[in-house]
Amino acid sequence: MKFVQEVEKIQKENEGTIILAKNGIFFVAIGKDAIILNEELGLKLTCMRKELCKVGFLVKNVEKYIEKLEKLGYSFILYIKNEKDELEEIYRYKGKNTEETKNCLECTSCTNRKEQEEDILERVRKLGKVK
């Protein structure tokens, strides 16, 4: 299972709780959790894929962000990959539930949106059409 799919599954199992998962040297939040962290902590939104925002912070800053998240009062869980390459919970804070429902903020007009593979292939399709 891909990282995004794993996180989305965990989000569904923990509705109303912010999910942060370690991906490389970052803890990453996606979708509605990313939007909340952007609005509340000012973390920069980027596109994970079409119509799915993400934010992240360096692993070395995790304790600082745990403190900030606890001050916000939202429930959140931190995950890392274990030796079986599965996401494993390492930290949980029980607070209030989130209410965000959007997974993205207008991706088509997002200034942080990187060109996706599907965009490139669609452009090539248009180029190849006979006129």
C-alpha positions in Angstrom: 0.0 0.0 0.0 1.3 3.5 -0.9 2.0 6.1 1.8 -1.0 8.3 0.9 -3.4 5.3 0.9 -2.1 4.2 4.3 -2.6 7.7 5.8 -6.1 8.0 4.2 -7.0 4.6 5.8 -5.8 5.8 9.2 -7.7 9.1 8.8 -10.9 7.1 8.2 -10.3 5.0 11.3 -9.6 8.1 13.4 -12.2 10.5 12.2 -11.8 14.0 13.7 -8.2 13.4 14.7 -5.2 15.0 13.0 -2.9 12.3 11.5 0.8 13.0 11.1 3.0 10.3 9.5 6.8 10.3 9.1 7.8 10.3 5.4 11.5 10.6 5.0 12.8 13.4 7.1 9.4 15.0 7.5 6.2 14.4 9.5 3.4 14.9 6.9 -0.3 15.7 7.2 -2.6 15.4 4.1 -6.0 16.5 3.1 -8.2 18.1 5.8 -5.5 17.7 8.4 -3.1 19.7 6.2 -5.6 22.5 5.8 -6.1 22.7 9.6 -2.3 22.8 10.2 -1.9 25.4 7.5 -4.6 27.6 9.0 -3.6 27.1 12.7 0.2 26.9 12.5 1.0 28.5 9.2 2.6 25.4 7.7 3.0 25.8 3.9 0.5 23.9 1.8 1.7 22.0 -1.3 0.0 19.5 -3.5 0.4 15.8 -2.7 -1.6 15.0 -5.8 -4.5 16.6 -7.6 -7.0 17.8 -5.1 -5.0 16.7 -2.1 -3.0 19.2 0.0 -0.1 18.3 2.3 2.0 20.1 4.9 5.0 18.9 6.8 7.7 19.7 9.3 11.2 18.3 9.9 11.4 15.3 12.2 14.0 17.1 14.2 11.3 19.7 15.2 8.7 17.1 16.3 8.8 18.1 20.0 8.2 21.7 19.1 5.2 20.8 17.0 3.8 18.4 19.6 3.8 21.4 22.0 2.1 23.6 19.5 -0.5 21.0 18.6 -1.3 20.3 22.2 -1.8 24.1 22.8 -4.3 24.1 19.8 -6.2 21.4 21.7 -7.0 19.2 18.7 -6.6 15.4 19.0 -3.6 14.1 17.0 -1.6 11.0 16.4 2.0 10.6 15.2 3.0 7.6 13.1 6.3 6.2 11.9 7.2 3.2 9.7 8.2 0.2 11.8 10.5 -2.7 10.8 7.6 -4.4 9.0 7.2 -1.2 6.9 3.8 -0.5 8.5 2.7 2.7 10.1 3.0 2.4 13.8 1.5 4.9 16.3 4.2 6.5 18.5 2.3 9.4 20.1 -1.3 10.2 20.8 -2.9 13.3 22.2 -6.7 13.3 23.0 -8.3 16.7 22.6 -11.2 18.1 20.7 -12.2 16.7 17.3 -11.5 18.6 14.1 -14.4 19.7 11.8 -12.7 20.3 8.5 -14.1 18.4 5.6 -12.2 19.7 2.5 -9.1 17.8 1.3 -7.8 20.7 -0.7 -8.0 24.5 -1.2 -8.8 25.1 -4.9 -5.9 23.1 -6.3 -6.4 24.4 -9.8 -5.5 27.9 -8.7 -2.9 26.8 -6.1 0.4 28.7 -6.5 2.2 25.8 -4.7 0.8 23.2 -7.1 3.6 21.3 -8.9 2.9 20.0 -12.4 1.7 16.5 -12.0 2.5 13.6 -14.3 -1.2 13.5 -15.4 -1.0 17.2 -16.4 2.1 16.5 -18.6 0.5 13.5 -20.3 -2.7 15.5 -21.0 -0.6 18.3 -22.6 1.2 15.7 -24.7 -2.1 14.2 -25.8 -3.3 17.6 -26.9 0.0 18.2 -28.8 -0.5 14.9 -30.7 -4.0 15.6 -31.9 -4.2 16.0 -35.7 -5.4 19.5 -36.8 
